Amino acid sequence: MALIDQAVQTGNTVLKENLARLAGSFSYEETAYQLPIAYALTGTAVRDGASAQDAFARSQNNVLIAVESLVAAREGQKKPELPYTGFIPDAYLRKLGYSLVDGSILGLALLVGKAPRGDMVAGLCRELQEKYMLTFLTGENISALEQERVKVGVDYRLVPLGPDALSAVHFVDIIARVALMFGGVTPGDAGRLVAYAQERAKAFVIAFPDLTDEEIAFIDAMRVLGIPILSVGGGYEGGEWIPVSVAEAVPKGMELKRIKVQVTTVAVPMHCSPAFEGKSIRKEEMYVEFGGGRSPAFEILQMRPTDTVEDGKVTVIGPEIEEVKEGSAVPLGVIVEVAGTRMKKEFEPVLERRIHNFVNYGEGTWHVAQRNLIWVRFSKESVAQGLRIVHLGKLIAAKFRMDFPELLDAVQVTLITEEGKVREAMKAAEQVYEERDARIAGMKDEDVDIFYSCTLCQTFAPNHVCIITPQRLALCGAISWLDGRTAYEISPAGANQPVKKGPLIDARRGEFEGVNRFVRKASHGEVERCSLYSLVDAPMTCCGCFECIAVVLPEVNGIMVVNRDYRGDTPCGMSFSTLAGTIGGGAQTPGFAGISKLFIASERFFQAEDGHKRLVWLPSQVKEEIGERLRKELQKEGLGDLYDKIGDEKIATTLEQLATYLEKVRHPVLNMTPLL
């Protein structure tokens, strides 16, 4: 039985002595925040023992900084080996950003110490997954999960940080970086960081016995950030840790942090949770696949009259799993029919895209793409546990009813696996796709009087406001104008609100009186103006979960764009992570803007600065990804040869290289007026 107060005192002394002996250089890769805890608390960029000791002293001997420095030095000497993740790069946190605000991740949990039995920690982790929590693990709990055949990794939202509880410093550095990325917290403003964490970090710790004095001191120090410590197993006495039973741990932690979740079990023989949405099923793990170029496959959702839809009905036409050869590619048609008094035809494609999410919620099912390009896999393990094709329909039907109870009164699903019937039904579906595209194609901003806002990210960036138009998606790339309209009709008090454009102030910049009025109010008075089509004059604010960043390059008179997944050097001299660290948190930064990938191919792409004529550099990955759309738009603008004149990392990673290339290809920016 450890006495917490005594252990904290002893542990603090040992950690301080260890820090005093720390020497040499160390740092983390793929972050703009140095050692994030020290940087957030003191503003000091810790890179070696001397700067670590300085930051520790400036923080009045904050043990979190001591542990962060010691772990950084340890991981610098030897990087963590699988399954451990060690430090988690900024890019992953930015991908995580949307999940943290859209409700698919409700909070963070940390498990430390040693559970007495493997099934105990496995049960806790399953419970946390099913309650939409992102869970971090250290030490022997990780090997216990592996022995219980529970998969760990960031894709499963069970993140194995490292071999001991001190590795949990990465749990804290994530909270510090979220505050810096999304919350507008300034490095060195310790008071604001603590206040932000206490108010907005939905995080708690579950502590099992067997922590050392140093580990107890470190875990106890998290309480200043408003993180409660729940003690399971009776290993600790005194202090302010909260004793709970295993069964009480998760509910108590969620209650203390005011995390509310309504989870209804889906009647299928596999676990279902957003925790599994990022996982993959590799070829060697696959029992059967559908589509993906190996067999015809499609999905479609359509509204029907109420009397023709039987709620919960699932029909399989064609072979079931028992009749399918392991490893084979089988045709698949997924037909979802819905009915509801509030349902509208224009909602169909918006809801249809949710099939992708719902299928991926299954631990043993995997889905990519949409329409007639889908690719679905079942794992061998899930089929061995009883998963059948009919369960795919049950999962889809149940999730639609759970997620849209006010919109849908009935959902039925038909699954076709007989090739001839799949091809026949797919022809009819393709005709519907064409009709939808014809309705949406060519919709322009001037065709509507109302735009839509998105303030989901105000969970972390209190002053950020996205304005979504037919020609400009939300900067995260996840919400279109139609999505915003649908979301508002489904939830009138939600994060997507109608924004009346009002009188036009400037057509070229895309500035409207109504938009300015809305942004001023929604940003709590922090943002006075917003130009929807300008990179230089009052651009839209940024939260942190943008897909790309656009940057003015005055030296070459152009604009570069870098996407979140690109990790190399850029002509502006800053990586994506460094750029993102300077513009997030609800800031409005002239010359810099977070954008979606598809906005690069929009007719409105920074038209105030002459649009695509200014586009001089784009990473090859995203250039190829949006290539067809971008070429089509450039052709329409009379810039058919511009695509090949846009540089990428294979051509230039410095301004000098880029300038030489632009001269060589005679890029239009050479003859344009100065940007600034």
C-alpha positions in Angstrom: 0.0 0.0 0.0 1.6 3.3 -1.1 1.1 6.5 0.8 0.5 9.1 -1.9 1.7 12.2 -0.1 4.9 10.5 1.0 5.5 9.0 -2.4 5.0 12.4 -4.1 7.6 14.0 -1.9 10.1 11.2 -2.5 9.4 11.0 -6.2 9.7 14.7 -6.7 13.2 14.6 -5.1 14.3 11.7 -7.3 13.0 13.4 -10.5 14.7 16.7 -9.6 18.0 14.9 -9.0 17.7 13.0 -12.3 17.0 16.2 -14.2 20.0 17.9 -12.7 22.2 15.1 -14.2 20.6 15.4 -17.6 23.0 16.4 -20.4 23.2 16.4 -24.2 20.7 17.4 -26.9 17.3 15.9 -27.5 14.1 16.8 -29.3 11.0 15.3 -30.9 10.5 15.1 -34.6 7.4 16.2 -36.5 6.2 18.8 -34.1 6.2 22.6 -34.1 6.1 22.7 -30.2 9.6 21.5 -29.1 8.9 19.7 -25.8 5.2 20.7 -25.7 4.6 20.8 -21.9 7.7 23.0 -21.2 6.9 25.2 -24.2 3.3 25.7 -23.2 4.1 26.4 -19.5 7.2 28.6 -19.9 7.6 29.5 -23.5 11.1 27.9 -23.4 12.1 25.8 -26.4 13.8 22.9 -24.6 16.5 21.2 -26.7 19.1 20.0 -24.1 19.8 19.4 -20.5 20.6 23.1 -19.7 17.4 24.4 -21.3 15.4 21.7 -19.6 16.8 22.7 -16.2 16.1 26.4 -17.0 12.4 25.6 -17.9 12.1 23.5 -14.7 13.3 26.4 -12.6 11.1 28.9 -14.4 8.1 26.7 -13.8 8.9 26.6 -10.0 10.0 23.0 -10.3 7.0 21.6 -12.1 7.4 17.9 -12.2 5.6 17.5 -15.5 8.5 19.4 -17.2 11.1 17.2 -15.4 9.4 14.0 -16.6 8.9 15.4 -20.1 12.6 16.2 -20.4 13.8 12.8 -19.0 11.5 10.9 -21.3 12.5 13.0 -24.3 16.2 12.3 -23.6 15.5 8.6 -23.1 13.5 8.3 -26.4 16.2 10.3 -28.2 18.8 7.7 -27.2 16.6 4.8 -28.2 13.3 5.3 -30.1 10.4 3.2 -28.7 10.0 -0.1 -30.4 6.7 -1.6 -31.4 4.1 -1.8 -30.0 5.0 1.5 -28.3 4.2 4.7 -30.0 6.3 7.1 -27.9 5.7 10.8 -28.9 2.7 11.2 -31.3 3.4 13.7 -34.2 1.4 16.9 -34.6 -0.1 15.6 -37.9 -1.9 12.8 -36.1 -3.4 15.3 -33.6 -4.7 17.5 -36.3 -6.3 14.5 -38.0 -7.8 13.7 -34.6 -9.1 17.3 -34.3 -12.3 16.7 -36.1 -13.0 13.5 -34.2 -12.6 15.4 -30.9 -15.3 17.9 -31.9 -17.8 15.8 -34.0 -18.7 13.5 -31.1 -16.9 10.3 -32.3 -14.3 10.9 -29.5 -15.8 12.2 -26.3 -12.8 12.3 -24.1 -9.4 10.9 -23.2 -8.5 8.2 -20.6 -5.1 7.0 -19.4 -4.5 3.6 -17.7 -1.3 3.3 -15.6 0.0 0.8 -13.1 -0.6 -3.0 -13.4 -4.0 -4.5 -13.4 -4.1 -7.8 -11.4 -5.7 -9.7 -14.4 -5.6 -9.3 -18.1 -9.3 -9.7 -18.5 -9.8 -6.7 -16.2 -7.8 -4.3 -18.3 -9.3 -5.8 -21.5 -12.8 -5.2 -20.1 -12.0 -1.6 -19.2 -10.6 -0.9 -22.6 -13.6 -2.4 -24.4 -15.9 -0.3 -22.2 -13.9 2.8 -23.1 -14.0 2.0 -26.8 -17.7 1.5 -26.7 -18.2 4.8 -24.9 -16.3 6.7 -27.6 -13.1 7.4 -25.5 -9.6 7.6 -26.8 -7.5 5.5 -24.4 -3.8 5.6 -23.7 -1.9 2.8 -22.0 1.5 2.2 -20.4 3.6 -0.6 -19.0 2.3 -4.1 -18.4 -1.3 -3.2 -19.3 -0.2 -3.2 -22.9 1.2 -6.8 -22.9 -1.9 -7.9 -20.9 -4.2 -6.6 -23.7 -2.1 -8.4 -26.3 -2.4 -11.6 -24.3 -6.2 -11.1 -24.3 -6.1 -10.7 -28.1 -7.2 -7.1 -27.9 -5.6 -5.1 -30.7 -3.8 -2.0 -29.7 -2.6 1.0 -31.8 -3.8 4.5 -32.7 -6.1 3.0 -35.3 -8.0 1.2 -32.5 -8.0 4.2 -30.1 -6.0 2.1 -27.7 -2.7 3.9 -27.8 0.3 2.0 -26.2 2.6 4.9 -25.2 5.6 3.2 -23.6 7.0 0.6 -21.2 6.4 2.5 -17.9 4.0 5.1 -16.4 6.5 8.0 -17.1 5.7 7.4 -20.8 2.3 8.8 -20.0 3.9 12.2 -20.3 2.8 11.9 -23.9 -0.8 11.9 -22.7 -0.1 15.3 -21.0 1.8 16.7 -24.0 -1.2 16.0 -26.2 -3.4 18.1 -23.9 -0.7 20.9 -24.0 -0.6 20.8 -27.8 -4.4 20.8 -28.2 -4.4 24.0 -26.1 -1.7 25.5 -28.3 -3.1 24.2 -31.7 -6.8 24.8 -31.2 -7.3 26.9 -28.0 -5.2 30.0 -28.8 -3.1 29.4 -25.8 0.2 31.4 -26.0 3.4 29.6 -25.2 4.5 30.7 -21.7 1.0 31.6 -20.5 0.8 28.9 -17.8 -2.3 30.3 -16.2 -4.3 30.2 -19.4 -3.0 26.7 -20.2 -4.2 25.4 -16.8 -7.5 27.2 -17.1 -8.0 25.8 -20.7 -7.1 22.3 -19.6 -9.4 22.4 -16.5 -12.3 23.7 -18.6 -12.0 21.8 -21.8 -9.8 18.7 -21.4 -12.2 15.8 -21.0 -9.6 13.6 -19.5 -9.1 11.2 -16.5 -6.6 8.7 -15.2 -7.3 5.1 -14.0 -4.4 4.0 -11.8 -3.8 0.4 -10.8 -1.2 -0.6 -8.1 2.6 -1.0 -8.5 3.5 2.6 -9.5 7.0 3.7 -8.3 7.3 6.9 -6.2 8.5 8.9 -9.2 5.5 7.6 -11.2 3.1 8.5 -8.4 4.6 12.0 -8.2 4.2 12.5 -11.9 0.6 11.1 -12.1 -0.4 13.3 -9.1 1.0 16.4 -10.8 -1.7 16.0 -13.6 -4.3 17.1 -11.1 -3.4 20.7 -11.6 -4.7 20.4 -15.2 -8.1 19.3 -13.8 -7.5 15.6 -14.5 -8.9 13.4 -11.8 -7.0 10.3 -10.7 -9.1 7.2 -10.0 -7.4 4.5 -7.9 -8.5 0.9 -8.7 -7.4 -2.1 -6.6 -6.7 -0.4 -3.3 -3.0 0.2 -3.9 -2.8 3.8 -2.7 -3.8 5.7 0.5 -4.0 9.4 1.3 -3.7 12.3 -1.2 -6.6 13.3 -3.4 -6.9 10.2 -5.6 -10.4 8.8 -5.7 -10.8 5.1 -4.8 -13.2 3.2 -7.1 -14.0 -0.4 -8.1 -13.2 -1.6 -11.6 -16.9 -1.4 -12.5 -17.1 2.2 -11.2 -14.0 3.5 -12.9 -15.2 4.5 -16.3 -18.6 5.8 -15.2 -17.0 7.8 -12.4 -14.4 9.3 -14.7 -17.0 10.3 -17.2 -19.2 11.8 -14.5 -16.4 13.9 -13.1 -15.5 15.3 -16.5 -19.2 15.7 -17.5 -18.8 13.3 -20.5 -22.2 12.2 -21.6 -22.8 9.3 -24.0 -25.7 7.3 -25.0 -24.6 3.9 -26.3 -27.0 1.3 -27.7 -25.7 -2.1 -28.5 -25.9 -3.3 -32.1 -26.9 -6.9 -32.3 -24.0 -8.2 -34.4 -21.2 -10.7 -33.4 -18.4 -8.1 -33.2 -17.6 -5.0 -31.2 -18.9 -1.7 -32.8 -17.5 1.7 -32.0 -15.9 4.7 -33.7 -12.8 3.4 -32.0 -12.4 1.0 -34.9 -13.0 3.5 -37.7 -9.3 4.0 -38.4 -8.3 0.4 -38.5 -7.5 -1.6 -41.7 -8.0 -5.2 -42.6 -4.9 -6.4 -44.5 -5.1 -9.0 -47.2 -3.7 -11.8 -45.0 -6.3 -10.9 -42.3 -9.2 -10.9 -44.8 -11.8 -13.7 -45.2 -13.7 -12.1 -48.0 -13.8 -8.8 -49.9 -16.3 -7.0 -52.0 -15.5 -4.5 -54.8 -12.2 -2.8 -54.9 -11.8 -3.4 -58.6 -12.0 -7.2 -58.1 -15.8 -7.5 -58.2 -18.7 -5.2 -59.0 -20.0 -3.4 -55.9 -22.0 -0.3 -55.1 -24.1 1.4 -52.3 -27.1 3.7 -52.5 -29.5 5.2 -50.0 -32.9 6.4 -51.2 -36.0 7.7 -49.4 -39.3 5.7 -49.9 -42.9 6.1 -48.8 -43.4 5.1 -45.2 -45.7 2.2 -46.0 -43.0 0.5 -48.2 -40.2 0.5 -45.6 -40.2 -2.1 -42.8 -38.0 -0.8 -40.0 -35.0 -3.0 -39.2 -35.7 -5.5 -42.1 -32.5 -6.9 -43.7 -32.6 -9.1 -46.8 -29.7 -10.9 -48.4 -30.2 -11.9 -52.0 -27.5 -14.3 -53.1 -24.8 -16.3 -51.4 -24.1 -15.9 -47.6 -20.7 -16.2 -46.0 -21.0 -20.0 -45.7 -21.3 -20.3 -49.5 -18.3 -18.0 -50.2 -14.7 -19.3 -50.7 -12.2 -17.8 -48.2 -10.0 -15.1 -49.9 -12.4 -14.6 -52.7 -13.9 -11.3 -54.2 -17.6 -11.3 -54.1 -20.1 -8.9 -55.8 -22.0 -6.6 -53.4 -25.0 -4.3 -53.7 -25.9 -2.3 -50.6 -29.4 -0.7 -50.9 -30.6 1.3 -47.9 -34.2 2.5 -48.0 -35.3 5.1 -45.5 -38.6 6.8 -44.6 -39.4 9.7 -42.3 -41.7 12.6 -42.2 -38.7 15.0 -42.0 -36.7 13.2 -44.6 -36.0 15.0 -47.9 -34.7 13.7 -51.2 -31.7 16.1 -51.1 -30.6 14.5 -47.9 -30.0 11.2 -49.6 -26.3 11.7 -50.7 -25.4 13.2 -47.3 -26.8 10.2 -45.4 -25.4 7.8 -48.0 -21.9 8.9 -47.1 -22.5 7.8 -43.5 -22.5 4.1 -44.7 -18.7 4.4 -44.9 -18.5 5.4 -41.2 -21.0 2.9 -40.0 -19.3 -0.1 -41.7 -15.9 1.0 -40.3 -17.4 1.1 -36.8 -17.4 -2.7 -36.9 -14.2 -4.3 -35.5 -14.2 -6.9 -38.2 -15.5 -4.9 -41.2 -13.6 -2.3 -43.4 -14.9 0.1 -46.0 -13.4 2.6 -48.4 -14.7 4.9 -51.1 -18.4 5.4 -52.0 -21.1 4.9 -54.7 -20.0 2.3 -57.3 -16.3 2.4 -56.2 -16.7 0.8 -52.8 -14.3 -1.7 -51.3 -15.4 -3.8 -48.3 -13.6 -6.5 -46.3 -14.6 -8.9 -43.6 -11.8 -10.2 -41.3 -11.2 -14.0 -40.8 -11.4 -13.5 -37.0 -14.9 -11.8 -37.2 -16.2 -14.5 -39.6 -14.9 -17.2 -37.2 -16.9 -15.4 -34.4 -20.1 -15.6 -36.4 -20.1 -12.5 -38.7 -22.3 -12.9 -41.7 -23.3 -10.7 -44.6 -26.7 -10.1 -43.0 -25.0 -8.5 -40.0 -23.6 -5.8 -42.3 -27.2 -4.8 -43.0 -28.1 -4.9 -39.3 -25.2 -2.7 -38.4 -26.1 -0.1 -41.1 -29.8 -0.1 -40.2 -29.2 0.2 -36.5 -26.7 3.0 -36.8 -28.9 5.1 -39.0 -31.8 4.8 -36.5 -29.5 5.6 -33.6 -27.8 8.6 -35.2 -30.8 10.1 -36.9 -33.8 9.4 -34.6 -35.6 12.7 -35.4 -35.2 12.3 -39.1 -35.8 8.6 -39.9 -38.8 6.6 -38.8 -37.8 3.4 -40.6 -34.7 1.9 -42.3 -34.5 -1.3 -44.2 -31.4 -2.8 -46.0 -31.1 -5.1 -48.9 -27.7 -6.8 -49.6 -27.2 -8.4 -53.0 -24.3 -10.8 -53.6 -25.5 -12.5 -56.8 -23.4 -11.0 -59.6 -26.1 -10.7 -62.3 -28.5 -9.0 -59.9 -25.7 -6.7 -58.5 -24.9 -5.5 -62.0 -28.6 -4.9 -62.8 -29.2 -2.9 -59.6 -25.9 -1.0 -60.1 -27.1 0.4 -63.4 -30.2 1.8 -61.7 -28.0 3.2 -59.0 -25.6 4.9 -61.5 -28.6 6.6 -63.1 -29.5 8.1 -59.6 -25.9 9.2 -59.1 -26.0 11.0 -62.4 -29.3 12.7 -61.5 -27.8 13.9 -58.2 -24.7 15.2 -59.8 -26.8 17.2 -62.3 -28.7 18.8 -59.4 -25.5 19.8 -57.6 -23.1 20.4 -60.5 -22.5 24.0 -61.2 -24.0 25.3 -58.0 -22.3 28.6 -57.3 -22.1 30.9 -54.3 -24.2 33.6 -56.1 -27.0 31.0 -56.5 -27.9 31.0 -52.8 -28.8 33.7 -50.3 -27.7 31.6 -47.3 -24.3 30.1 -46.4 -23.8 27.9 -43.4 -21.5 28.2 -40.4 -19.7 25.4 -38.6 -18.6 26.0 -35.0 -17.9 22.4 -34.0 -14.3 23.3 -33.4 -15.2 25.9 -30.8 -14.9 23.0 -28.4 -11.2 23.7 -28.6 -10.9 26.9 -30.6 -13.5 29.2 -28.9 -13.3 32.0 -31.5 -13.0 30.0 -34.7 -15.9 30.2 -37.2 -16.0 28.3 -40.5 -18.2 29.8 -43.3 -19.3 27.1 -45.7 -20.4 28.0 -49.2 -21.4 25.9 -52.3 -17.9 26.6 -53.6 -15.9 26.4 -50.4 -16.0 23.4 -48.1 -15.3 23.6 -44.4 -11.5 23.8 -44.0 -11.4 20.3 -42.5 -12.8 19.0 -45.8 -15.6 17.1 -44.0 -18.6 19.4 -44.4 -20.1 20.8 -47.7 -22.8 23.4 -48.1 -25.4 20.7 -48.5 -24.1 18.9 -45.4 -24.4 22.1 -43.5 -28.0 22.6 -44.7 -28.9 19.0 -43.8 -27.3 19.3 -40.4 -29.2 22.4 -39.6 -32.5 20.9 -40.7 -31.8 17.8 -38.6 -30.5 19.8 -35.6 -31.7 23.5 -35.7 -29.8 24.3 -32.5 -26.5 22.6 -33.6 -23.1 23.8 -34.8 -24.2 24.4 -38.4 -26.3 27.6 -38.6 -27.7 29.5 -41.6 -25.8 32.7 -42.4 -27.6 35.2 -44.4 -25.2 36.8 -46.9 -26.7 40.2 -46.7 -25.6 43.1 -48.9 -22.4 42.6 -50.9 -19.4 44.6 -49.7 -16.8 43.3 -52.2 -17.5 40.6 -54.8 -13.8 39.9 -55.5 -12.9 39.4 -51.9 -16.2 37.6 -51.1 -17.1 40.0 -48.3 -20.7 40.3 -47.2 -22.3 42.4 -44.5 -24.3 39.4 -43.2 -21.3 37.1 -43.0 -19.3 39.8 -41.1 -22.1 40.3 -38.7 -22.4 36.6 -38.0 -18.7 36.0 -37.7 -18.4 39.0 -35.3 -21.0 37.5 -33.0 -19.9 33.9 -33.3 -16.3 34.8 -32.6 -17.3 36.6 -29.4 -16.2 39.9 -31.0 -12.7 38.8 -31.8 -13.1 38.8 -35.6 -14.5 41.9 -37.2 -14.4 41.0 -40.9 -14.1 37.8 -43.0 -13.2 37.6 -46.7 -14.2 34.3 -48.1 -12.0 34.5 -51.3 -8.9 36.3 -50.0 -5.7 35.0 -48.6 -4.4 38.4 -47.7 -7.3 40.6 -46.6 -9.2 39.3 -43.6 -9.0 35.6 -44.4 -11.1 33.0 -42.6 -9.9 32.0 -39.1 -8.2 28.6 -38.6 -8.9 26.1 -35.9 -6.2 23.5 -36.4 -7.9 20.5 -38.2 -7.5 21.9 -41.7 -6.5 19.6 -44.5 -4.1 22.0 -46.1 -2.4 25.4 -45.6 -2.2 28.1 -48.2 0.8 30.5 -47.9 1.7 33.6 -49.8 5.2 33.5 -51.2 6.0 37.1 -52.0 9.5 36.3 -53.2 8.0 34.5 -56.3 4.8 36.5 -56.3 2.7 33.3 -55.9 0.8 31.0 -53.5 1.9 27.6 -52.3 -0.3 25.0 -50.7 0.9 22.2 -48.4 -1.3 19.3 -47.2 -1.3 17.7 -43.7 0.2 14.4 -44.8 3.2 16.0 -46.4 6.2 15.8 -44.1 9.0 17.2 -46.2 10.5 20.7 -46.7 8.5 23.4 -48.4 9.6 26.5 -50.3 8.5 28.8 -47.5 11.1 27.2 -45.2 8.6 25.8 -42.8 7.1 22.3 -42.6 3.3 21.7 -42.3 3.6 21.3 -38.5 5.5 24.6 -38.1 3.1 26.5 -40.3 0.1 24.9 -38.5 1.5 25.9 -35.2 1.6 29.6 -36.2 -2.0 30.0 -37.6 -4.3 27.7 -35.5 -6.4 28.3 -32.4 -9.0 30.6 -34.1 -6.4 33.1 -35.4 -6.9 35.2 -38.5 -3.5 35.4 -40.1 -3.2 37.5 -43.4 -1.1 35.6 -45.9 -1.9 32.2 -44.4 -5.1 30.2 -44.4 -6.3 26.7 -43.6 -8.3 25.2 -46.5 -9.8 21.9 -47.7 -8.2 19.9 -50.5 -11.1 20.5 -52.8 -11.0 24.3 -52.4 -7.7 24.1 -54.4 -9.8 23.1 -57.4 -12.6 25.6 -56.8 -13.4 28.5 -59.1 -13.2 30.7 -55.9 -9.7 29.7 -55.0 -8.4 33.0 -53.6 -9.8 34.9 -56.5 -9.0 38.2 -54.7 -5.3 37.4 -55.4 -6.0 36.2 -59.0 -6.7 32.6 -58.0 -5.1 29.7 -59.8 -2.7 32.0 -61.8 -0.9 32.4 -58.5 -0.6 28.7 -57.6 3.1 27.9 -57.9 3.7 24.8 -55.6 1.7 21.8 -54.4 2.9 18.5 -53.0 2.7 15.8 -55.6 0.4 13.6 -53.5 -2.4 16.1 -53.2 -1.7 17.4 -56.8 -2.5 13.9 -58.1 -5.4 13.3 -55.8 -7.3 16.4 -57.0 -5.7 16.3 -60.5 -8.8 15.6 -62.5 -10.8 18.3 -60.8 -8.0 20.8 -61.0 -7.3 20.2 -64.7 -11.0 20.6 -65.5 -11.2 23.9 -63.6 -8.0 25.2 -65.2 -9.3 24.3 -68.6 -12.5 26.2 -67.9 -10.5 29.3 -66.9 -8.4 29.2 -70.1 -5.3 28.0 -68.2 -5.1 24.5 -69.7 -1.3 24.4 -69.6 -0.9 25.6 -66.0 -1.2 22.2 -64.2 2.2 21.1 -65.5 3.7 24.5 -64.5 2.8 24.0 -60.8 5.9 22.9 -58.9 6.1 20.1 -56.4 8.6 18.6 -54.0 10.3 16.6 -56.8 11.1 19.9 -58.5 11.7 22.4 -55.7 11.8 22.5 -51.9 13.5 25.9 -51.6 12.5 29.4 -52.9 15.6 29.5 -55.1 14.8 26.2 -56.8 11.2 27.2 -57.2 12.1 30.6 -58.7 14.4 28.9 -61.2 11.6 26.4 -62.2 9.0 29.1 -62.6 11.3 31.0 -65.0 12.0 27.9 -66.9 8.3 27.0 -67.5 7.2 30.7 -67.9 4.6 30.5 -65.1 2.0 33.3 -65.3 3.1 34.8 -62.0 6.2 36.2 -63.8 4.1 38.8 -65.5 1.6 39.6 -62.7 1.5 42.6 -60.3 3.1 42.1 -56.9 1.0 40.2 -54.4 2.0 42.4 -51.5 
